[in-house]
């Protein structure tokens, strides 16, 4: 009996130890059963067609069944076709992930990498270091010139016993093959690197991300590293302000034994959020090929952006309201659907949900907007103030961040589930999808019935503490095409509540994929992939799998392209979880899962009808000649261009050129027509 008690306590202590570098939820879920109906609104957008071009490939088994590729940065990146300056062929995919190789309580979580060559063959899987230290949550990016991968992760390597961030890179460009990693060095030394910026001596910036882009120094590239603050403020909260490091390098620098020399800084506005306990910051960053850098995200009900146009030398800060008030609907007897604890009608709103915090951000093709994907939640004022949210009301959205007339503008696009017009700037209302102002459907008992959404691979009903961290929202791009990928457990949710017709959906989450053909403005209906052989979206390649934590690479490839369609090559990385739920998060058996690579071909027929255009310039000295290129979708028969928005049509060409003779700010409109209408 005594032996059993000792063993039980040991397991508890072990779980507490390994959980100490999780990002902790700030809100607690309320598991409320909702009266629901299916999403029956007429669809006016196509779904892409998907097939496997490389069937799932086993990489390795891991018993760390939680966020194997980290939270936000995509853990898989694609090399350029050729590595320079020595001309080695490249074109493969590097994947960075953390894993635990066995189920022993003493097994260390380590950072690994895998290399997949350009033909889709797994070449190598290995750790980066031989250190017997706990490592985790790697970030990865590829140098676009050498094809060398940079990986950063956090671990304890100094005698002060604090988490620091380490970095290494593989000298692919020297050897023409993977596996020649530089000796790791500390890329964020906590708290030494941050204290001059924040003034605090207990900061611990971990969960690092890295991106490589152009440098203002000729022939060099600039690497950016970001760490999130793991420390707890005086109010007992973790609000995740950030530390940023910048370093310039060229190919020769990588071949030297010297470490990269980072310059560090933090943002005062976001330091204020953490140390004065104003709000938790949820964000990612994007870099463009013209020197723009942007950190975008939100806290509470506020959009925010740090924006630089000069490679991160100077910054401007912007905020905007991210709260959208929502009318509390009435049941057939006139009572409110949502009520406060005292029975009074609740004040209702929608906002970017904390569940949607695991996203990545990318500039669009023209470097004018930053595209990200997340999800909106529905909540009441009382719930929000008391630290609760409703996880089954969780609707995927696209966020387009831009600066217009000196102000932050965030266009929110319904991705799934959508209203009549996904781009009307009004988040869809799940009980009024036809947007006629009336409730779509009531139950037999007279209660409002509406469409729920569970944009996650996991639904565990009453045990919801792990749900907050099981969602990922990832986007990728090539030219003007964007891919969005996430997971959906809506059918699992209905199975959990034993609703008729959902008997086959136990522990069978779906992968959802949507496509944009116009720089992330208009999006397809999602296509779904699952392992449920009773469903139309069944893929035999997923048979017997529970795909969890699905990631893609930031850069994808165009396989084929016509005037009305595109086929995209989309590599994916995920965990096939051997038991449903995350053991590391306290749900599910300690059976581990298989880390897996595959490659998809996504074909999208973009016959949707919409107006859109691109320009070669957005500013310059008068007189200025600007080329306008039509990128509208659908069977367009005519074009009407108004270059100064004065109501007069200036051109009917598809791709006109216009000369602006006088300086000023000009608004341009394009109207199109379709012979079908």
ABEGO torsion letter per residue (X at the ends): XAAAAAAAAAAAAAAAAAAAABBBBABBBBBBBBBBBBBABBBABBBBBBBBABBBBBABBBABBBGAAEAABBABBBBBABBOAAGBBBGBBBBBBBBBABABAABBBBBBBBBBBAAGBBABBBBABABBBBBBGBBBBBBAAAGBBBBBBBBBABAAGBBBBBBBBBBAAAAGBBGBBBBBBBABBOAAAAAAAAGBAABBBBGBBBBBBBBABBGBBBBBBBBBBABBBAAGBBAGBBBBBBBBBBAAAAABABBBBBBBBBBAAAAAAAAAGABBBBBBBBBBAAGBBBBBEBBEABBBBBBBAAGGABBBBBBBBABBBBBBBBBAAGBBABBBAAGBBBBBBBBBBAAAABBBBBBBAAGABBBBBBBBBBBBAAAAAAGBBBAABBBBBBBBBBBBGGBBBBBBBBAOBBBABAAAGBBBBAABAAGAGBBABBBAAGBBBBBBBBBBABBAEABAAAAAAABBBBBBBBEABBBBBBBBAAAAAAAAAGBBGAAAABGBBBBBBBBBABGGABBBBBBBBBABAABAABBAAABGBBBBGBBBBABBBBABBBAABBBBBBBBBBBBBABBEBAAAGBEBBAEBBBBBBBBBBBBBBABBBBBBBBABABEBOBBBBBBBBABBEBBABBBBBAAGAGBBABABABBBBBBABBEBBBBBBBBBBAAX
